[in-house]
Amino acid sequence: MIASYALRPDWTPLTILLMAVGFIIFWPLGLAMLAYILWGQRIPEIRRHFQSNGERRRDRSGFRGFNRRSGGYGFNASGNAAFDEYRGNELNRLEEERRKLDEELRQFESYMRDLRRARDKEEFDRFMRERSDRSHDGETINL
C-alpha cells in the first residue's frame, strides 16, 4: 500500500525520482511522468469525457459497431420498418457490387500476369535469337 500511495499523481520523492530517471533514459518517459504528476488526478475525469463523447457520436450516427453474431458491422434500427428494409436491401446490393468488383480485380490481375509472362517470353526469345545470330556470325560469346 505504501508504494501505491507514493506513486500518486503528486510531487512525491518517488514520482520525482521516476521523472528524473525517465528524462535520463528516454526523454518522452520523463515527459509522460511529468504529465502524470501534473494531471494524473484528472485521469478518471478525462476517461469519462472521452467515453461519453464516443457514445454520443455513436448515437448520432446510428452505428453500433462490430456485431459478433452476424460477423459484421451494423446500424441501429431507425424505428421505421420500411426504411430499415430499404437500407438492408441497399446494403446487400452494395455488398454484391463489391463482390463483383473484387472478382473483376482478380480477373484483371490474372490478365496482367499473363501479359507480363508473354512480354517476358517475347523478350527472352528475342535475346536468344540475337545471341544465336551473333554466334553464327562468328562472334564469340563470353559467359
Kinemage of the C-alpha trace (Angstrom):
@kinemage 1
@onewidth
@group {chain A} dominant
@subgroup {mainchain}
@vectorlist {calphas} color= white
{ca met a 1} P 0.000 0.000 0.000
{ca ile a 2} L 2.826 2.431 0.737
{ca ala a 3} L 4.215 2.161 -2.833
{ca ser a 4} L 0.839 2.947 -4.391
{ca tyr a 5} L 0.467 5.887 -2.035
{ca ala a 6} L 3.918 7.183 -3.057
{ca leu a 7} L 3.076 6.791 -6.760
{ca arg a 8} L 0.046 9.043 -6.566
{ca pro a 9} L -0.088 11.945 -9.051
{ca asp a 10} L 1.697 14.414 -6.813
{ca trp a 11} L 5.216 15.687 -6.135
{ca thr a 12} L 6.412 12.740 -4.032
{ca pro a 13} L 10.066 11.638 -3.840
{ca leu a 14} L 9.221 8.511 -5.863
{ca thr a 15} L 7.479 10.384 -8.691
{ca ile a 16} L 10.288 12.958 -8.867
{ca leu a 17} L 12.877 10.157 -8.997
{ca leu a 18} L 10.915 8.322 -11.733
{ca met a 19} L 10.594 11.546 -13.709
{ca ala a 20} L 14.338 12.239 -13.478
{ca val a 21} L 15.235 8.661 -14.446
{ca gly a 22} L 12.747 8.857 -17.307
{ca phe a 23} L 14.396 12.023 -18.644
{ca ile a 24} L 17.832 10.394 -18.358
{ca ile a 25} L 16.849 7.144 -20.087
{ca phe a 26} L 14.480 8.463 -22.751
{ca trp a 27} L 13.066 11.983 -22.566
{ca pro a 28} L 9.448 11.087 -23.540
{ca leu a 29} L 9.274 8.847 -20.439
{ca gly a 30} L 10.230 11.773 -18.237
{ca leu a 31} L 7.702 13.960 -20.009
{ca ala a 32} L 4.990 11.325 -19.508
{ca met a 33} L 5.829 11.150 -15.797
{ca leu a 34} L 5.674 14.945 -15.554
{ca ala a 35} L 2.247 14.897 -17.225
{ca tyr a 36} L 1.134 12.213 -14.743
{ca ile a 37} L 2.322 14.325 -11.824
{ca leu a 38} L 0.542 17.439 -13.099
{ca trp a 39} L -2.701 15.953 -14.482
{ca gly a 40} L -2.858 12.407 -13.081
{ca gln a 41} L -5.659 13.167 -10.638
{ca arg a 42} L -7.832 14.120 -13.636
{ca ile a 43} L -7.421 10.747 -15.432
{ca pro a 44} L -10.858 9.381 -14.363
{ca glu a 45} L -12.488 12.656 -15.443
{ca ile a 46} L -10.690 12.605 -18.809
{ca arg a 47} L -11.647 8.945 -19.354
{ca arg a 48} L -15.333 9.695 -18.656
{ca his a 49} L -15.189 12.670 -21.039
{ca phe a 50} L -13.852 10.615 -23.940
{ca gln a 51} L -16.228 7.718 -23.262
{ca ser a 52} L -19.263 9.991 -23.210
{ca asn a 53} L -18.117 11.759 -26.397
{ca gly a 54} L -17.722 8.412 -28.136
{ca glu a 55} L -21.154 7.264 -27.012
{ca arg a 56} L -22.761 10.500 -28.203
{ca arg a 57} L -21.010 10.208 -31.569
{ca arg a 58} L -22.156 6.588 -31.983
{ca asp a 59} L -25.720 7.515 -31.003
{ca arg a 60} L -25.822 10.337 -33.573
{ca ser a 61} L -24.502 8.154 -36.395
{ca gly a 62} L -26.621 5.129 -35.568
{ca phe a 63} L -23.515 2.976 -35.912
{ca arg a 64} L -23.429 0.230 -33.325
{ca gly a 65} L -20.050 -1.287 -34.137
{ca phe a 66} L -18.981 -4.846 -34.792
{ca asn a 67} L -21.684 -7.446 -34.282
{ca arg a 68} L -20.156 -10.794 -33.318
{ca arg a 69} L -23.320 -12.770 -34.085
{ca ser a 70} L -23.734 -11.529 -37.643
{ca gly a 71} L -19.978 -11.338 -38.196
{ca gly a 72} L -20.069 -7.783 -39.500
{ca tyr a 73} L -20.778 -4.164 -38.798
{ca gly a 74} L -24.289 -2.924 -38.408
{ca phe a 75} L -26.526 0.016 -37.688
{ca asn a 76} L -29.265 0.599 -35.167
{ca ala a 77} L -32.820 0.296 -36.344
{ca ser a 78} L -34.311 3.624 -37.360
{ca gly a 79} L -37.745 2.797 -35.978
{ca asn a 80} L -39.270 2.781 -39.453
{ca ala a 81} L -39.625 -0.768 -40.824
{ca ala a 82} L -39.868 0.358 -44.465
{ca phe a 83} L -36.683 2.414 -44.216
{ca asp a 84} L -34.846 -0.387 -42.400
{ca glu a 85} L -35.868 -2.825 -45.140
{ca tyr a 86} L -34.766 -0.354 -47.835
{ca arg a 87} L -31.430 0.193 -46.076
{ca gly a 88} L -30.901 -3.568 -45.749
{ca asn a 89} L -31.641 -4.096 -49.444
{ca glu a 90} L -29.267 -1.288 -50.446
{ca leu a 91} L -26.505 -2.645 -48.214
{ca asn a 92} L -26.964 -6.109 -49.742
{ca arg a 93} L -26.856 -4.603 -53.247
{ca leu a 94} L -23.663 -2.717 -52.410
{ca glu a 95} L -22.111 -5.866 -50.951
{ca glu a 96} L -22.942 -7.721 -54.175
{ca glu a 97} L -21.354 -4.887 -56.216
{ca arg a 98} L -18.249 -5.104 -54.025
{ca arg a 99} L -18.033 -8.847 -54.657
{ca lys a 100} L -18.354 -8.260 -58.420
{ca leu a 101} L -15.613 -5.630 -58.314
{ca asp a 102} L -13.363 -7.981 -56.336
{ca glu a 103} L -13.897 -10.677 -58.977
{ca glu a 104} L -13.127 -8.209 -61.780
{ca leu a 105} L -9.969 -7.196 -59.932
{ca arg a 106} L -8.863 -10.844 -59.702
{ca gln a 107} L -9.544 -11.311 -63.432
{ca phe a 108} L -7.605 -8.146 -64.291
{ca glu a 109} L -4.653 -9.202 -62.140
{ca ser a 110} L -4.642 -12.585 -63.887
{ca tyr a 111} L -4.756 -10.847 -67.270
{ca met a 112} L -1.839 -8.576 -66.323
{ca arg a 113} L 0.147 -11.576 -65.061
{ca asp a 114} L -0.412 -13.331 -68.410
{ca leu a 115} L 0.634 -10.185 -70.311
{ca arg a 116} L 3.826 -9.916 -68.256
{ca arg a 117} L 4.621 -13.569 -68.913
{ca ala a 118} L 4.039 -13.109 -72.653
{ca arg a 119} L 6.195 -9.969 -72.722
{ca asp a 120} L 8.955 -11.686 -70.745
{ca lys a 121} L 8.838 -14.699 -73.065
{ca glu a 122} L 8.960 -12.454 -76.123
{ca glu a 123} L 11.975 -10.561 -74.752
{ca phe a 124} L 13.717 -13.805 -73.863
{ca asp a 125} L 13.050 -15.287 -77.324
{ca arg a 126} L 14.402 -12.094 -78.944
{ca phe a 127} L 17.529 -12.323 -76.762
{ca met a 128} L 18.060 -15.967 -77.742
{ca arg a 129} L 17.603 -15.137 -81.467
{ca glu a 130} L 20.093 -12.269 -81.267
{ca arg a 131} L 22.503 -14.431 -79.332
{ca ser a 132} L 22.307 -17.265 -81.844
{ca asp a 133} L 22.651 -14.765 -84.744
{ca arg a 134} L 25.827 -13.351 -83.179
{ca ser a 135} L 27.273 -16.814 -82.638
{ca his a 136} L 26.531 -17.741 -86.274
{ca asp a 137} L 28.182 -14.533 -87.495
{ca gly a 138} L 31.439 -15.645 -85.946
{ca glu a 139} L 31.395 -13.589 -82.802
{ca thr a 140} L 32.429 -15.328 -79.637
{ca ile a 141} L 30.248 -15.109 -76.647
{ca asn a 142} L 31.901 -14.924 -73.274
{ca leu a 143} L 29.812 -16.058 -70.373
